[in-house]
Each structure stands twice: as C-alpha cells, then as structure tokens.
Amino acid sequence: MNKASFIPALALATLSLASCQNNNDRPYASGNFEATEVIVSSEGTGKLLSFKLEEGQHLTTGQSVGSIDTIQLYLKKLQLRSSGQSLQHKKSDVPVQIASLKEQLVKLHTERTRFAQLFAQKAATSKQVEDLDSQIKVVQKQLAAQVSTLERSNQSVSEESSAVDIQVAQIDDQLKKCRLTSPIQGTVLVKYVQAGELMTVGKPLFKIANVQTLFLRAYLTSDQLSQVKLGQTVKVVTDWGKDEQHETKGIVTWISDKAEFTPKSIQTRNERANLVYAIKVAVPNNSGYLKIGMYGEIAL
C-alpha cells in the first residue's frame, strides 16, 4: 500500500475507534437524586410557643426545635395527682378496723376456758360452755366477713388509684410530645409553621432529610438488569455546570422487582424501551455539592 492510500485508511480506522469509544462511554442509565425525606408532624394540641429552626439548618437526632403550650395538660396532671392522693385516704386500716372483734374474741376464749374448768369441777353446766362456743363461732364469722369486706374495699381503691396513675402517665407522654425534637439527623428542607400558630395533632411542622447520602433513582431496561446486582459498585457522573463533570462511586442498594413504563423525564440507553426497572444507587454527599432533584448518570 502506498503512502497516499494509507492515510485515508488510517483516518477511517481512527474514526471507527472513536465511535466505539463514544458508544462505550455512553451512560448506562440516568435519573435524579433523591433523599429519604421525613415530614415531622405535631403530636400535641395547643399554641406553638417557640419554633427554633430555619430552612437549610442542620439538625441532630433529638435536637430540640420548639415547644407547644402545655398549661392545660399540666393543670390536668395536678388534678389527677390530687385525686390519687384522695383515693389513698379512702383505704381502710384493716388491723384497726378489726381490733374490737379480735379483742371480743379473746375475751370469749378466756370465758370459755374458765367455764370449761368450772364444768370439770361441776360448778357450771354444759349449756354455758356450748353457748360460749356458739358465740365464739359467731364472732369468728363476723371477723372473717369484716376482713373480706375491708380487703375488697382496699382492692377497689387500689384499682382506682392504678387507673389514675395510668392517666398521669398518659399526661406525661402528651407533655413529652409537646417538646418538639428532630427525629433524625439531617437538613431542614421545608418549614411549614411559625411560632404563635395553633397546633393540632397531625399538622405538619417541617420536612427534613439526611443529605449526607443521596440516592440516584435510575432506570434500566430488561437486558441491562441482568448485569446489575445489589451491593455492586458503579460509577456516578453528575454535571456541575460549564461542561464540568464530577465522577464518584455509588453502591446499588435497591432493585425494583416490577417493571414500569419509562418516565418521560428519563432517557434510557435503549430509547425504544417502554418498560424499565428502577434501581437506587447510594452516593455519599460529604461535599454537599449533590442536590435533591439533580440529574445524574451511572455506568458499570
């Protein structure tokens, strides 16, 4: 081959190689970044006294962010405590209540012993001894009946007292729920209320998400799905503007077991594919450059 014919052939081979590289560098799948968002709602009812957070603020787990008025709950708790103390005074002192019957029973036993001795000396009749035996049995039954009545009464008071204690515990739980805290560590995305507003149970307060790790929800066709598995490390590419791209590694944490129609906003490697499978790739976001809703691409 002469030099003149070699140059066009070399150019054709170079163009073909570049085309193959472009095809290989084509995004394997694409999607948008999302985070696990939590909408924190009110668990109490009352005026929102304070609400110390702003959108974009970073919160730690359990960090206090505000409080709801609790005066009515506190007053109800005081009332229940007073009722509980009043119930305790209704309890009977069983030994004191049965002391007179016990004393009477001791005297009857003493008399019975004395008359038994007299009967042995023929100084008393058998009927006198039998009468004392009958009186002792009567008093014993009265004593048993009174003890049973007093114990049932005390048991009833104890049950009422336990019911009051449970109500106090419920009030304590409601008081705790009026102290607003963050359930997770993350960044406040949306603030729905302001201090001074009236809160009801279930009213949204704020939305928070942990943006230290974002999830790229991408879509694969059925032929691509066989090449992906849970725990697999993939390359994630994002555009940072001005033709600048950033590459990082992510881990496949979820693969859908059901196919769905391709979302209009998503481009797949096979544009003709109608049914795709969603996957989630966990991507660390320690730098904070990744944002919820940002477009991203992945490749094996």
C-alpha positions in Angstrom: 0.0 0.0 0.0 1.4 3.4 -1.0 1.6 6.3 1.3 -1.3 8.1 -0.4 -3.8 5.3 0.2 -2.5 4.6 3.7 -3.5 8.0 5.1 -7.3 7.7 4.3 -7.3 4.1 5.7 -5.7 5.3 9.0 -8.2 8.1 9.3 -11.1 5.7 8.8 -9.7 3.4 11.4 -9.3 6.2 13.9 -12.8 7.5 13.3 -14.2 4.0 13.8 -12.3 3.6 17.1 -13.5 6.9 18.4 -17.1 5.9 17.5 -16.7 2.7 19.5 -15.2 4.6 22.5 -18.2 7.0 22.4 -20.6 4.1 22.4 -18.8 2.6 25.4 -18.7 5.9 27.2 -22.4 6.3 26.7 -24.4 6.5 30.0 -25.5 3.1 31.2 -28.6 4.6 32.9 -29.8 8.0 34.2 -32.1 9.5 36.7 -32.5 12.1 39.5 -31.1 12.3 43.0 -33.5 11.9 45.9 -33.2 11.6 49.7 -35.2 9.8 52.4 -37.4 12.7 53.5 -39.3 12.8 56.8 -42.3 15.1 57.4 -42.4 15.8 61.1 -46.0 16.5 62.3 -47.4 17.8 65.6 -48.3 15.2 68.2 -49.9 17.7 70.5 -52.6 20.4 70.5 -52.1 23.9 71.6 -50.3 27.2 70.8 -46.8 26.9 69.3 -44.8 28.8 71.8 -41.4 28.6 70.1 -40.1 27.1 66.9 -36.3 27.5 66.5 -35.4 26.3 63.1 -34.9 27.6 59.6 -34.8 26.0 56.2 -31.4 24.8 55.4 -30.5 24.3 59.0 -28.7 21.1 60.0 -30.2 19.2 62.9 -29.0 16.3 65.0 -31.1 13.4 66.3 -33.2 14.5 69.3 -32.3 18.2 69.0 -34.9 20.5 70.5 -36.6 22.8 67.9 -39.6 24.2 69.8 -42.5 23.6 72.2 -46.3 23.7 72.4 -48.2 25.3 75.2 -48.8 22.7 78.0 -50.5 24.6 80.7 -53.8 22.8 80.3 -52.1 19.4 80.4 -50.1 20.4 83.5 -53.2 21.5 85.3 -55.0 18.2 84.4 -52.0 16.4 85.8 -52.2 18.3 89.1 -55.9 17.4 89.3 -55.2 13.7 88.7 -52.5 13.7 91.4 -54.9 15.3 93.8 -57.5 12.6 93.0 -54.9 9.9 93.6 -54.0 11.3 97.0 -57.7 11.4 97.9 -58.1 7.8 97.0 -55.3 6.8 99.2 -57.1 8.3 102.2 -60.1 6.0 101.4 -58.1 2.9 102.2 -59.1 1.2 105.4 -56.7 0.3 108.1 -57.6 -3.4 108.4 -55.9 -4.1 111.8 -57.6 -1.1 113.4 -61.0 -1.9 112.0 -61.0 -5.5 113.3 -59.2 -4.8 116.6 -62.5 -4.7 118.6 -63.7 -8.0 117.2 -60.4 -9.6 117.9 -60.5 -8.3 121.5 -64.0 -9.6 121.9 -62.9 -13.0 120.5 -60.0 -13.1 123.0 -62.4 -12.5 125.9 -64.8 -15.2 124.7 -62.0 -17.7 124.6 -60.9 -16.7 128.1 -64.5 -17.2 129.3 -64.8 -20.5 127.5 -61.6 -21.7 129.2 -62.9 -20.6 132.6 -66.3 -22.2 132.2 -64.8 -25.4 130.9 -62.7 -25.6 134.1 -65.9 -24.9 136.2 -67.7 -27.6 134.3 -65.0 -30.0 135.1 -65.5 -29.2 138.7 -69.2 -29.5 138.3 -69.6 -25.8 139.1 -71.1 -24.9 135.7 -73.4 -26.5 133.2 -72.5 -27.9 129.7 -75.0 -25.4 128.2 -72.9 -22.5 129.4 -69.9 -23.9 127.7 -71.9 -24.6 124.5 -73.3 -21.1 124.5 -69.8 -19.7 124.7 -68.7 -22.0 121.8 -71.6 -20.6 119.7 -70.7 -17.0 120.5 -67.1 -17.7 119.5 -68.2 -19.1 116.1 -70.4 -16.1 115.5 -67.6 -13.6 116.3 -65.2 -15.6 114.1 -67.6 -15.4 111.2 -68.1 -11.6 111.8 -64.3 -11.1 111.9 -63.8 -13.1 108.6 -66.6 -11.2 106.9 -65.3 -7.8 108.0 -61.7 -8.6 106.9 -63.1 -9.7 103.5 -65.1 -6.6 103.1 -62.2 -4.3 104.0 -59.8 -6.1 101.7 -62.3 -5.9 98.8 -62.7 -2.2 99.5 -59.0 -1.6 99.6 -58.6 -3.6 96.4 -61.2 -1.4 94.7 -59.4 1.7 95.9 -56.0 0.3 94.6 -57.5 -0.3 91.2 -58.9 3.2 91.0 -55.5 4.5 92.1 -53.8 2.5 89.4 -56.2 3.9 86.8 -55.3 7.4 88.0 -51.6 6.5 87.7 -52.2 5.4 84.1 -53.9 8.7 83.3 -51.0 10.6 84.8 -48.6 8.5 82.7 -50.7 9.4 79.6 -50.5 13.1 80.5 -46.7 12.8 80.9 -46.5 11.3 77.4 -48.5 14.1 76.0 -46.3 16.6 77.8 -43.3 15.0 76.3 -44.8 15.2 72.8 -45.3 18.9 73.2 -41.5 19.3 73.3 -40.6 19.2 69.6 -37.4 17.5 68.6 -35.8 16.3 65.3 -36.4 12.5 64.8 -33.3 12.2 62.6 -30.0 13.9 61.7 -30.4 15.9 58.6 -31.1 19.2 56.9 -34.4 21.1 57.1 -35.9 21.3 53.6 -39.3 23.0 54.3 -40.7 24.9 57.3 -44.5 24.7 57.4 -45.4 26.7 60.5 -44.4 29.7 62.6 -44.3 30.4 66.3 -47.7 31.5 67.6 -49.8 29.3 65.4 -52.3 26.8 66.8 -51.2 23.2 66.5 -53.4 20.2 66.1 -52.4 16.5 66.1 -51.1 15.6 62.7 -50.4 19.1 61.5 -47.0 19.2 59.5 -44.3 21.2 61.2 -41.2 20.7 58.9 -39.6 18.4 56.4 -36.2 17.0 57.0 -33.8 14.8 55.0 -30.4 13.3 55.5 -28.5 14.7 52.6 -25.1 13.2 53.6 -26.1 10.3 51.4 -28.3 10.8 48.4 -29.9 8.1 46.2 -29.8 8.2 42.4 -33.0 6.6 41.1 -32.1 5.3 37.7 -34.0 3.1 35.2 -32.7 0.0 33.4 -34.1 -2.0 30.5 -34.6 -5.7 30.9 -31.4 -6.6 29.1 -29.3 -4.3 31.3 -30.9 -5.6 34.5 -29.1 -8.9 34.3 -25.8 -7.0 34.6 -26.6 -5.3 37.9 -26.8 -6.8 41.4 -27.4 -5.5 44.9 -24.2 -4.2 46.6 -22.5 -3.6 43.3 -20.2 -0.5 43.0 -21.0 1.7 40.0 -19.6 5.0 38.6 -21.9 8.0 39.0 -21.4 11.1 36.8 -23.0 14.5 37.5 -22.8 17.8 35.7 -21.6 20.7 37.8 -22.1 23.3 35.0 -19.8 24.9 32.4 -19.1 21.5 30.9 -17.6 20.3 34.2 -18.5 16.8 35.3 -17.8 15.0 38.5 -17.4 11.3 39.0 -17.9 9.4 42.2 -18.7 5.9 43.2 -22.0 4.6 44.4 -23.5 1.3 45.6 -26.7 -0.3 44.3 -29.0 -0.6 47.3 -32.3 -1.4 45.7 -33.6 -3.0 42.5 -37.3 -3.0 41.8 -38.9 -6.3 41.1 -41.6 -4.8 38.9 -41.3 -3.2 35.5 -42.9 0.2 34.8 -43.3 2.5 31.8 -40.3 4.7 31.2 -40.8 8.2 32.9 -40.9 10.9 30.3 -38.1 12.8 32.0 -35.7 9.9 31.9 -33.6 8.8 29.0 -32.6 5.1 28.8 -29.8 3.6 26.8 -32.4 2.0 24.6 -34.7 4.9 23.7 -37.2 2.4 22.3 -37.7 0.6 25.6 -41.1 1.1 27.0 -40.8 -1.0 30.2 -37.9 -0.4 32.6 -36.8 -1.3 36.1 -36.0 1.2 38.8 -32.8 1.0 40.9 -31.4 3.1 43.7 -27.7 3.9 44.0 -26.5 5.3 47.3 -24.0 8.1 46.7 -22.0 9.8 49.5 -22.5 13.6 49.6 -20.0 14.7 52.1 -19.0 17.7 50.0 -22.6 18.8 49.8 -22.5 19.5 46.1 -25.1 17.0 45.2 -28.7 18.3 45.5 -32.1 16.6 45.6 -33.5 16.6 42.1 -30.2 16.9 40.4 -29.7 14.8 37.2 -27.1 12.0 37.3 -25.9 9.1 35.2 -24.4 5.8 36.1 -22.1 3.3 34.3 -20.7 -0.1 35.3 
